[in-house]
């Protein structure tokens, strides 16, 4: 009697056992990145403010944790306002106590107000500065002592390329300053920690991505001309799986990253595939790049 041999396909889980500290991971792009990593068996620190259900926004750190566990990862939900140094420090210490270290930081938390100067009150200005620029710097700084002990450490800021055309300042100076602050953290920290092997990069979507922020700005119709958060999750995954010593100081676009790893069909990322050729170019971008051909 001949016994049929069964071939078991080995699954390559590049992030298995890695610990990711993700800000704003209770919903949107942050949660999409968390779930992508969770499918590899990664440990996810959900550092976000939403502990109680929001009347208008879906998800809390606890519901996100449940989804991450179901996807195959391990989750640590932490109530964190990235403006609060003590809360950030406590979350980092909790992550290290539970998982033994931190390998990857995703600075996703952000505040937006596309208002001109005279319509931007200082409370809103301070909110954007303190979450976007200060929060990114604070979280990175607090995690870096542990990243330096990792064998492949990454910091990934969800921030745009530094397009210095006056147009991108004139209509919303306060927001541009705050968002570009995240990008300047990439420039500075990438060079500062280059010799120590920490990769510091930025990732930005070519088109608008359907999140709560896009819906706030464009209404429910915004989804018709946007992509799903999955495109950013897949691009982020491709970046943080790379050798940190070979990829630092870059301002990556999601479509370029995915084209580089062999993705050819982008229709799966469109919220409305029938409108995929009418997608809206995201803010801070002048050139459609490869997107024009997709």
C-alpha positions as a Python dict, from the first residue, in 0.01 Angstrom:
ca = {
    (1, 'X'): (0, 0, 0),
    (2, 'X'): (144, 330, -106),
    (3, 'X'): (111, 614, 141),
    (4, 'X'): (36, 949, -14),
    (5, 'X'): (271, 1220, 106),
    (6, 'X'): (115, 1544, 219),
    (7, 'X'): (314, 1860, 162),
    (8, 'X'): (256, 2127, 424),
    (9, 'X'): (314, 2475, 293),
    (10, 'X'): (521, 2679, 533),
    (11, 'X'): (370, 3017, 606),
    (12, 'X'): (627, 3296, 616),
    (13, 'X'): (530, 3511, 913),
    (14, 'X'): (785, 3788, 909),
    (15, 'X'): (648, 3973, 1211),
    (16, 'X'): (578, 3675, 1434),
    (17, 'X'): (678, 3760, 1789),
    (18, 'X'): (762, 4121, 1700),
    (19, 'X'): (615, 4398, 1915),
    (20, 'X'): (453, 4697, 1748),
    (21, 'X'): (364, 5016, 1936),
    (22, 'X'): (92, 5183, 1726),
    (23, 'X'): (-62, 5518, 1816),
    (24, 'X'): (-424, 5579, 1719),
    (25, 'X'): (-475, 5207, 1657),
    (26, 'X'): (-836, 5184, 1774),
    (27, 'X'): (-971, 5255, 1424),
    (28, 'X'): (-884, 5350, 1067),
    (29, 'X'): (-535, 5309, 924),
    (30, 'X'): (-378, 5239, 1262),
    (31, 'X'): (-609, 4945, 1324),
    (32, 'X'): (-564, 4816, 969),
    (33, 'X'): (-186, 4806, 1022),
    (34, 'X'): (-237, 4633, 1356),
    (35, 'X'): (-457, 4363, 1203),
    (36, 'X'): (-212, 4304, 918),
    (37, 'X'): (71, 4247, 1166),
    (38, 'X'): (-153, 4040, 1394),
    (39, 'X'): (-205, 3783, 1116),
    (40, 'X'): (168, 3713, 1143),
    (41, 'X'): (135, 3654, 1516),
    (42, 'X'): (276, 3992, 1620),
    (43, 'X'): (227, 4165, 1955),
    (44, 'X'): (34, 4489, 1921),
    (45, 'X'): (29, 4776, 2169),
    (46, 'X'): (-286, 4977, 2097),
    (47, 'X'): (-196, 5325, 2217),
    (48, 'X'): (-508, 5538, 2176),
    (49, 'X'): (-750, 5756, 2371),
    (50, 'X'): (-1079, 5583, 2299),
    (51, 'X'): (-1162, 5366, 2599),
    (52, 'X'): (-1538, 5435, 2588),
    (53, 'X'): (-1751, 5415, 2272),
    (54, 'X'): (-1763, 5742, 2082),
    (55, 'X'): (-2109, 5863, 1973),
    (56, 'X'): (-1995, 5920, 1614),
    (57, 'X'): (-1685, 5703, 1569),
    (58, 'X'): (-1664, 5323, 1574),
    (59, 'X'): (-1430, 5123, 1794),
    (60, 'X'): (-1236, 5146, 2119),
    (61, 'X'): (-896, 5017, 2226),
    (62, 'X'): (-1075, 4714, 2371),
    (63, 'X'): (-1276, 4624, 2060),
    (64, 'X'): (-956, 4668, 1855),
    (65, 'X'): (-777, 4433, 2096),
    (66, 'X'): (-1046, 4169, 2046),
    (67, 'X'): (-1009, 4192, 1668),
    (68, 'X'): (-630, 4166, 1694),
    (69, 'X'): (-654, 3855, 1912),
    (70, 'X'): (-901, 3695, 1670),
    (71, 'X'): (-662, 3769, 1383),
    (72, 'X'): (-386, 3573, 1556),
    (73, 'X'): (-191, 3840, 1739),
    (74, 'X'): (-149, 3938, 2102),
    (75, 'X'): (-288, 4273, 2211),
    (76, 'X'): (-220, 4521, 2487),
    (77, 'X'): (-477, 4804, 2491),
    (78, 'X'): (-339, 5117, 2658),
    (79, 'X'): (-522, 5443, 2721),
    (80, 'X'): (-280, 5693, 2574),
    (81, 'X'): (-310, 6059, 2483),
    (82, 'X'): (17, 6115, 2296),
    (83, 'X'): (28, 6468, 2436),
    (84, 'X'): (70, 6326, 2786),
    (85, 'X'): (429, 6227, 2862),
    (86, 'X'): (331, 6021, 3166),
    (87, 'X'): (72, 5819, 2976),
    (88, 'X'): (320, 5748, 2695),
    (89, 'X'): (586, 5640, 2943),
    (90, 'X'): (343, 5412, 3126),
    (91, 'X'): (229, 5249, 2803),
    (92, 'X'): (586, 5186, 2690),
    (93, 'X'): (675, 5037, 3028),
    (94, 'X'): (363, 4816, 3016),
    (95, 'X'): (456, 4698, 2666),
    (96, 'X'): (808, 4606, 2772),
    (97, 'X'): (682, 4429, 3083),
    (98, 'X'): (432, 4222, 2883),
    (99, 'X'): (623, 4155, 2562),
    (100, 'X'): (988, 4202, 2660),
    (101, 'X'): (1067, 4494, 2430),
    (102, 'X'): (955, 4707, 2136),
    (103, 'X'): (1062, 4643, 1776),
    (104, 'X'): (846, 4876, 1569),
    (105, 'X'): (678, 5212, 1627),
    (106, 'X'): (398, 5337, 1403),
    (107, 'X'): (326, 5706, 1462),
    (108, 'X'): (-26, 5719, 1324),
    (109, 'X'): (-213, 5946, 1569),
    (110, 'X'): (-293, 6281, 1409),
    (111, 'X'): (-526, 6579, 1430),
    (112, 'X'): (-647, 6776, 1130),
    (113, 'X'): (-810, 7112, 1066),
    (114, 'X'): (-784, 7249, 713),
    (115, 'X'): (-855, 7604, 818),
    (116, 'X'): (-689, 7930, 709),
    (117, 'X'): (-499, 8135, 962),
    (118, 'X'): (-780, 8368, 1073),
    (119, 'X'): (-1016, 8074, 1121),
    (120, 'X'): (-772, 7864, 1324),
    (121, 'X'): (-819, 7923, 1696),
    (122, 'X'): (-515, 7861, 1914),
    (123, 'X'): (-677, 7566, 2090),
    (124, 'X'): (-700, 7386, 1756),
    (125, 'X'): (-349, 7500, 1660),
    (126, 'X'): (-207, 7362, 1984),
    (127, 'X'): (-400, 7036, 1943),
    (128, 'X'): (-246, 6972, 1602),
    (129, 'X'): (104, 7068, 1711),
    (130, 'X'): (87, 6863, 2028),
    (131, 'X'): (-55, 6547, 1869),
    (132, 'X'): (119, 6551, 1533),
    (133, 'X'): (466, 6691, 1590),
    (134, 'X'): (516, 6671, 1967),
    (135, 'X'): (335, 6338, 2002),
    (136, 'X'): (544, 6179, 1728),
    (137, 'X'): (866, 6308, 1882),
    (138, 'X'): (761, 6200, 2233),
    (139, 'X'): (654, 5847, 2138),
    (140, 'X'): (966, 5793, 1926),
    (141, 'X'): (1195, 5928, 2197),
    (142, 'X'): (1036, 5712, 2466),
    (143, 'X'): (1050, 5394, 2258),
    (144, 'X'): (1401, 5444, 2118),
    (145, 'X'): (1594, 5293, 2413),
    (146, 'X'): (1408, 4968, 2347),
    (147, 'X'): (1423, 4993, 1968),
    (148, 'X'): (1800, 5013, 1997),
    (149, 'X'): (1795, 4664, 2150),
    (150, 'X'): (1586, 4516, 1868),
    (151, 'X'): (1748, 4324, 1581),
    (152, 'X'): (1540, 4505, 1317),
    (153, 'X'): (1399, 4830, 1462),
    (154, 'X'): (1167, 5056, 1265),
    (155, 'X'): (991, 5386, 1321),
    (156, 'X'): (727, 5462, 1060),
    (157, 'X'): (553, 5801, 1062),
    (158, 'X'): (234, 5841, 863),
    (159, 'X'): (329, 6178, 724),
    (160, 'X'): (376, 6339, 382),
    (161, 'X'): (681, 6416, 171),
    (162, 'X'): (808, 6766, 239),
    (163, 'X'): (654, 6955, -51),
    (164, 'X'): (757, 7315, 5),
    (165, 'X'): (536, 7476, -257),
    (166, 'X'): (354, 7777, -103),
    (167, 'X'): (19, 7635, -213),
    (168, 'X'): (38, 7366, 55),
    (169, 'X'): (89, 7629, 324),
    (170, 'X'): (-137, 7912, 215),
    (171, 'X'): (-473, 7743, 271),
    (172, 'X'): (-400, 7570, 604),
    (173, 'X'): (-69, 7691, 743),
    (174, 'X'): (-127, 7551, 1092),
    (175, 'X'): (-203, 7196, 975),
    (176, 'X'): (86, 7193, 730),
    (177, 'X'): (331, 7301, 999),
    (178, 'X'): (205, 7030, 1233),
    (179, 'X'): (206, 6753, 974),
    (180, 'X'): (542, 6850, 828),
    (181, 'X'): (677, 6837, 1184),
    (182, 'X'): (620, 6462, 1173),
    (183, 'X'): (810, 6446, 845),
    (184, 'X'): (1098, 6650, 985),
    (185, 'X'): (1124, 6395, 1265),
    (186, 'X'): (1193, 6142, 990),
    (187, 'X'): (1469, 6356, 838),
    (188, 'X'): (1639, 6418, 1170),
    (189, 'X'): (1601, 6083, 1344),
    (190, 'X'): (1688, 5880, 1035),
    (191, 'X'): (2027, 6048, 1020),
    (192, 'X'): (2074, 6057, 1397),
    (193, 'X'): (2020, 5682, 1437),
    (194, 'X'): (2146, 5562, 1099),
    (195, 'X'): (2469, 5415, 1235),
    (196, 'X'): (2277, 5241, 1515),
    (197, 'X'): (2057, 5059, 1268),
    (198, 'X'): (1718, 5215, 1342),
    (199, 'X'): (1513, 5273, 1028),
    (200, 'X'): (1303, 5590, 1039),
    (201, 'X'): (1072, 5640, 741),
    (202, 'X'): (748, 5809, 638),
    (203, 'X'): (451, 5663, 453),
    (204, 'X'): (177, 5862, 278),
    (205, 'X'): (-119, 5756, 62),
    (206, 'X'): (-129, 5853, -304),
    (207, 'X'): (-507, 5891, -288),
    (208, 'X'): (-745, 5976, -9),
    (209, 'X'): (-811, 5684, 223),
    (210, 'X'): (-1157, 5637, 366),
    (211, 'X'): (-1122, 5709, 737),
    (212, 'X'): (-1320, 5907, 992),
    (213, 'X'): (-1115, 6216, 900),
    (214, 'X'): (-1200, 6186, 530),
    (215, 'X'): (-1566, 6134, 611),
    (216, 'X'): (-1557, 6442, 835),
    (217, 'X'): (-1409, 6651, 553),
    (218, 'X'): (-1597, 6509, 255),
    (219, 'X'): (-1902, 6335, 400),
    (220, 'X'): (-2009, 5981, 318),
    (221, 'X'): (-1951, 6049, -52),
    (222, 'X'): (-1578, 6066, 21),
    (223, 'X'): (-1571, 5687, 14),
    (224, 'X'): (-1667, 5686, -354),
    (225, 'X'): (-1335, 5843, -448),
    (226, 'X'): (-1109, 5689, -183),
    (227, 'X'): (-923, 5370, -112),
    (228, 'X'): (-957, 5140, 187),
    (229, 'X'): (-713, 5161, 481),
    (230, 'X'): (-586, 4817, 371),
    (231, 'X'): (-360, 4976, 110),
    (232, 'X'): (-171, 5162, 380),
    (233, 'X'): (-158, 4850, 598),
    (234, 'X'): (-8, 4643, 316),
    (235, 'X'): (244, 4915, 232),
    (236, 'X'): (342, 4963, 598),
    (237, 'X'): (388, 4588, 634),
    (238, 'X'): (620, 4579, 333),
    (239, 'X'): (832, 4858, 480),
    (240, 'X'): (867, 4729, 835),
    (241, 'X'): (959, 4380, 713),
    (242, 'X'): (1265, 4519, 533),
    (243, 'X'): (1616, 4523, 673),
    (244, 'X'): (1625, 4838, 885),
    (245, 'X'): (1987, 4910, 799),
    (246, 'X'): (1912, 4931, 430),
    (247, 'X'): (1598, 5146, 430),
    (248, 'X'): (1597, 5467, 630),
    (249, 'X'): (1520, 5834, 569),
    (250, 'X'): (1265, 5764, 295),
    (251, 'X'): (931, 5926, 217),
    (252, 'X'): (739, 5633, 76),
    (253, 'X'): (414, 5646, -122),
    (254, 'X'): (180, 5351, -67),
    (255, 'X'): (138, 5259, -436),
    (256, 'X'): (511, 5276, -508),
    (257, 'X'): (589, 5045, -216),
    (258, 'X'): (331, 4792, -333),
    (259, 'X'): (439, 4808, -699),
    (260, 'X'): (791, 4735, -577),
    (261, 'X'): (676, 4413, -408),
    (262, 'X'): (482, 4296, -710),
    (263, 'X'): (126, 4418, -655),
    (264, 'X'): (-41, 4475, -991),
    (265, 'X'): (-413, 4481, -915),
    (266, 'X'): (-509, 4789, -716),
    (267, 'X'): (-881, 4757, -774),
    (268, 'X'): (-915, 4557, -452),
    (269, 'X'): (-819, 4866, -254),
    (270, 'X'): (-1085, 5094, -401),
    (271, 'X'): (-1393, 5150, -184),
    (272, 'X'): (-1590, 5169, -509),
    (273, 'X'): (-1407, 4973, -781),
    (274, 'X'): (-1628, 5129, -1047),
    (275, 'X'): (-1478, 5469, -950),
    (276, 'X'): (-1118, 5359, -922),
    (277, 'X'): (-1016, 5587, -1209),
    (278, 'X'): (-1177, 5885, -1036),
    (279, 'X'): (-986, 5854, -709),
    (280, 'X'): (-885, 6180, -544),
    (281, 'X'): (-518, 6263, -510),
    (282, 'X'): (-427, 6315, -146),
    (283, 'X'): (-319, 6642, 10),
    (284, 'X'): (43, 6762, -30),
    (285, 'X'): (85, 6582, -363),
    (286, 'X'): (129, 6745, -704),
    (287, 'X'): (235, 6443, -906),
    (288, 'X'): (7, 6147, -962),
    (289, 'X'): (312, 5924, -1012),
    (290, 'X'): (243, 5555, -1082),
    (291, 'X'): (-117, 5608, -965),
    (292, 'X'): (-204, 5759, -1304),
    (293, 'X'): (-134, 5419, -1465),
    (294, 'X'): (-303, 5199, -1206),
}
